[in-house]
Amino acid sequence: MFTKKFNISVDFGQESKLFSNEALVDEKGKAISFNTMVDAMNYMSKHGWEFEQAYIVTIGTDSTASHYYHWVLSKVIGENGDTDPMKTVQMVKDSAKAESTE
């Protein structure tokens, strides 16, 4: 009740649709909540991602300013591809939609 958890959005370089949800999901397709950015970074690190750089984008001014924190990560992919692929809410939706049309 008194904690503020959040989801992170991930850009894997995939095509994004307007209003798409790029939050990470678990094996069951449920959005993963994190306690802090460090919690999210630890999760990504466990999945083979490495920190490269961070930057902030500020939109608006004064009291209406919103700050968006971006962390750039990288992952080396072997010859057999990614054996631990992560998915977003939108990827799960798109996959389910494709399966229902087959």
C-alpha positions in Angstrom: 0.0 0.0 0.0 2.8 2.4 0.8 5.3 1.2 -1.8 5.5 2.5 -5.3 6.4 -0.2 -7.7 6.8 0.4 -11.4 7.2 -1.3 -14.7 9.9 -0.6 -17.2 9.5 -0.2 -20.9 12.0 -1.8 -23.2 13.0 -1.0 -26.7 14.7 -4.0 -28.3 14.6 -2.3 -31.7 11.3 -3.8 -32.5 8.6 -2.0 -34.4 6.4 -0.1 -32.0 2.8 0.7 -32.5 1.0 3.7 -31.2 -0.1 3.1 -27.6 1.7 -0.2 -27.5 2.8 -1.6 -24.1 6.5 -2.3 -24.0 6.6 -3.3 -20.3 8.5 -6.5 -19.6 6.5 -9.6 -18.8 7.2 -12.9 -16.9 6.7 -16.4 -18.3 2.9 -16.1 -17.8 2.6 -12.9 -19.7 2.1 -10.7 -16.6 3.9 -7.3 -16.5 6.8 -7.4 -14.1 6.9 -4.7 -11.4 10.2 -3.5 -9.9 10.9 -1.7 -6.6 13.5 0.7 -8.0 15.6 1.2 -11.1 18.4 -0.7 -9.4 16.0 -3.6 -8.9 15.2 -3.5 -12.7 18.9 -3.3 -13.6 19.6 -6.3 -11.4 16.9 -8.2 -13.2 18.3 -7.3 -16.6 21.8 -8.2 -15.5 20.6 -11.7 -14.4 19.4 -12.1 -18.0 22.8 -11.2 -19.5 22.4 -7.5 -20.2 25.2 -5.0 -19.4 25.0 -1.3 -18.6 26.4 1.0 -21.2 25.2 4.5 -20.3 22.3 6.5 -18.8 20.6 9.8 -19.7 17.5 11.8 -18.7 15.1 13.5 -21.1 13.0 16.3 -19.5 9.8 17.3 -21.1 8.1 20.5 -20.0 9.4 23.2 -17.7 9.3 24.3 -14.0 6.6 22.5 -12.0 5.1 20.7 -15.1 8.4 19.1 -16.0 8.5 15.3 -16.4 11.8 13.4 -16.3 12.3 10.2 -18.2 15.2 8.1 -17.3 16.8 6.0 -20.0 19.4 3.3 -19.3 21.2 1.9 -22.4 22.1 -1.8 -22.1 23.6 -4.3 -24.4 23.7 -8.1 -24.7 26.0 -10.3 -26.7 24.0 -12.8 -28.7 25.6 -16.1 -29.6 25.5 -18.0 -32.8 22.4 -19.9 -31.7 20.5 -16.7 -31.0 19.2 -15.6 -27.6 18.5 -18.6 -25.4 16.8 -16.3 -22.8 14.5 -14.1 -24.9 12.6 -11.4 -22.9 9.2 -10.3 -24.0 7.0 -7.3 -23.6 3.2 -7.0 -23.1 2.9 -6.0 -26.8 5.0 -9.0 -28.0 2.7 -11.4 -26.1 -0.4 -9.7 -27.5 0.9 -9.8 -31.0 1.9 -13.5 -30.7 -1.6 -14.4 -29.3 -3.2 -12.5 -32.2 -1.1 -14.3 -34.8 -1.9 -17.7 -33.3 -5.6 -17.0 -33.3 -5.5 -16.2 -37.0 -3.7 -19.4 -38.0 
